[in-house]
């Protein structure tokens, strides 16, 4: 039997330390994450820097920022750690009810408002030790965040998923218009002239995600201009404003249906064809075969059937 010299075996603690440091951007938090003291984590960081001949983490006014080499190593090391975890998990049955972990999920306010209620209900019933840390999306860094393990899952729309990401369609979303019941110019139907003449609640670009930008682009292509009476930061603000004003709003259909159940709103078909958004679950290849990650993805897919 050929034996591999011990000095050629990977030091999994060192790799795990790098993953924690890149994910947390802070030595003390990384130490807490790994159950180590701050001096012990500092020692591991020193070993990492000598091993890879790279500073790996640079101190800035925004905290410790990983170098490109650190991000590359964290992605490669993360895949190795997942394989090690899978090897250990294979020795015992996976039991969701005993699992303890926090999944970091990125999504827009709109997607979270739709997905979190059914997902949280499923988690409480089947895996009470699993939590969710929901964060706003960052399209420019999505591949980096998922590859490094700073984020576990994304839910939303990606025009062109970066290399290394896997996706699964959850649901399709269309647009509708909303107006208050008793609106002086809108009674059950909405024509193009009414749509163009009315003042609208507009959603700021930062709050719409790709969905809102697609709607705006479609209206521009159709040479349709809406008078903006008010701009708000996200879709969730619009229904309450519309219910107490003569403003109109164009919003995702699920948002409209949800708020129309408790607010005096008319839900109307838009007078022009608007794009349908495909909302997907996406994750990095590094976590694809992890047993707990697979289970969580299946639960998200199940929750999406309820929305």
N, C-alpha and C positions, 0 to 999 in steps of 0.2 A: 504493500500500500504506500503510495506516494504522499508524503505529508508536506503541507505548505508551511514554510517558516513563519513563526508567530509574528515577526516584524513586517510581514507582507499582508497580514490580515487587516481589513479595515477596522478602524476604531469607531464603533458605532456611537459611543458617547460623544466623541469629537464631532461627528457628523450631525448628531442631534443638537449639539450646542450651536453649531453654525445655523441650522434651520431655525432654532429658537431666537438667536440673535438677529437674524435677518427679518423674521416675522415681527419681533417686538421692537427692534430699533433702540433697545435700552438694556444695559447689562443687568441691572437689578431685576427688571421684569422678566428677562430671559432666565435668570437664576431661579426666580420664583416659579416660573413655568416648568422648570426641570427639577425642582425640589432641591436646589443647591444653594450654598451661601454665595454672596456677592463676590468675595475673594476667589472662591473656587471657579466661578464663571469667568472672572477676569483672567485667571490662570489659563483656562481653556481657550479664551480669545487670544492670548499670547501664543499658545501652541499652534493655533490655527494660522495666525499671521506668519509664524516661522515656517510652518509646513508648506504653505502656499505662496510664500514670499509676496504677500499682498496685504495692505492695511485692512481690507475687507469691510470695515466700518469706519466712516469718517465722522468726526464730531462737527456739527453745524448748529446754527441757531434754531433749527427745527428738530434737533435731536441727532441721533446717530443714523447716518444714511449709508446703505450698502453700496459698495463699489460694483461696477459691472461684473467683475470676477466673482464677487460674493454671490450675486444673483445667479450666475451660471452654476456655481458650485452648489448652491442651495437647491436648485432645481434637480441637478444630478444626484445630490445626496438624498434629497427627498424621495426620489424613486427607489434608491437603495434601501432607505428606511421602510418604505411601504412594503418592499419585498420581505424584509426582515419581520415586519409585523404580521404579514400574511403567513410566513413560516410558523411563527409562534401561535397565531390564531388557529392554524390547522391542527394543533395539538388539542384543542378543546372546542366544544360546540359554542357557536356564537349565540348569545342570549341578549336580545335588545333590552329586555326589562332590567338587566343588570348593567348595561352600558352606561358610562359616564363620559360625556364629551360636550363641548360647545362648538356648534357649527357656525362659522362666519359666512354670511350670505349677503351678496350685493344685489340690489334691485331698486327700482324707482319707488316713490311713495305709492303710486297707483298700483303697481304690481304687488307690493307688500300688503296693501289694503285688501286686495283680492285673495292673495295666497295664504297670508299668515293665520287668519281665523281657522280655516279647516286644518291646516298643518299643525297648529298648536294643539288643537283638539285631539288629533291622532297621536301626537307625541305624549300628551298627558295620559292617554289610555294605554299606550303600548311601551313607551320608553321614557318614564318620568325623569330619568337621570340625564337625558339629552336636552340641551338648551340651544337657543338660536341667538346669535349676535347679528342683527340686521344692520347693514351699512349702505349708504348711497353708492350708486355705480360710479365707476371711473373708467370710461371707455378707452382712454389712452393707455391705461396701465393694466387692463384686464388680464392680459396674458402673463405679465410679470407677477401680479398679485396671486393668481391661481397657481402659477409654476412654483412660486416660493413658499406656498402654504399659508400666506397671509390671509387668503380667502379660500374657502372650501367649495362654495357653489355660487353660481350666478343665475339669475332668472331675468329674462328680458329678451331684447331683440338685438342681434348682432348681424350687421350687413354682411360682413365677411369674417367669419370666426378665425382668429389667428391660429397658426400652426401649433399643434399640440393640444388643442381643445376639442372635446367631444360635445355634441349637442343632442337634445331630445325635445321634439315639439311637445308643448304642454297644451296650448289652446290658441285659437285664432280670435282676434278682437276687431270688431267693426266700430265705426263712429256713429253717433246720433247727436241730435241737437236737443237742448232742453230750454224750456221757457216756463215761467210761472203760470199756474192756473189762473185764469182771469186776465191774462195779458191782453191789452186792448187791441193788438194787431194780429195775434196768433191764437187761433181756436182750433186745435186738433190737427191742422195741416200747416206746412211751412213751404211757401213758394220761394222761388229764386229772388224775386223782387223784394219780398219781405226780409229775406236773409241778408241781402246786400244793404238794405236801408236801415236795418236795426243796429243799435250799439251792442257790442259783444264784450264778454269777459274774455280776455286774452291770457294765455299762460306764458310766463317768461320762458325763453329758450332753455335756461338752466334747469327748469322744473319739468319740462315735457319729456325729456329723453328723446330717443329716436322716433317714437310714436308721434309726438307733437310736430317734430320737424317734417315728417312725412306728410302730415295733414296740411301744414303750411305750404309745402312745396306743391302739393296737388292743387291747392286753391290758386297759387300763383300761375301754374301751368294753364288753369282754366280762365285766367285773367279775372278772377273774382276778388274783389277787395271788400273787406269788412271794416266797419267803423269800430275802433277800439274804445270802449267806454271805461274800461278798467283792466289793469294787468295784475295778476296774482301769481304767487310763486309755484303753485302746483295744481293739479286737477282737483284735488280734494276740497279746495276752498270754493271752487266755482259753484257747485249746486246750492249751497246755503245763500250765496249772494244772489243768484238767479231767482231763488224762491221768494225774495223780498224786493225785487226790482223789475224793471222792464228790459233788462239786459238778456241777451241770448248767450249760449255757450255751446261749443262743439266739444264733446267729451267721449271717452271710451264707453261702449254700451253697458258694460258691467257696473261702471261707476254710476251711470244714470239710473239703472234699475235699482241699485242698492239705496240711493238717496231718495228716489221717488216713492219708496215704501214708507218714508217718514216725513217727507217734505211735500208741499203742494206744487208738484212739478208736472209739466207735460213732457213726455218723451216722444220726439218726432224724428221721422226719417229726414235726413239731410236732402236738400233739393238738388244736390250734385253728387256724382259718384266719388267716393273717397277710398283711399287704400285700406286694405285689411292687414292688420299687424299680426305676425306670428310670434307668440311669446314662447320661448324655449328655456329649458334647463341646460346649463353648460358647466363643464368641469374640466380639469386638466388630466391628461393621460396618466400622470404620476399617481393619481388616486383611483384610477379606473377599476382596479381589481381589489381594492381594500374592502373587506367584508362589511364593516360598519358604514363606509361611504356608499357601497352598493345598496345597503338596506335603506339609508337615508334618501338616496335618489328615488328608490321605488316608492317611498312614502310621499315624497314631493309629487310624483306622478299621480299617485292615488288622490292626494289632496286636490290636484288640478281638475280631477273629474267632477268635483263638487262645486266648482266655481261657475 
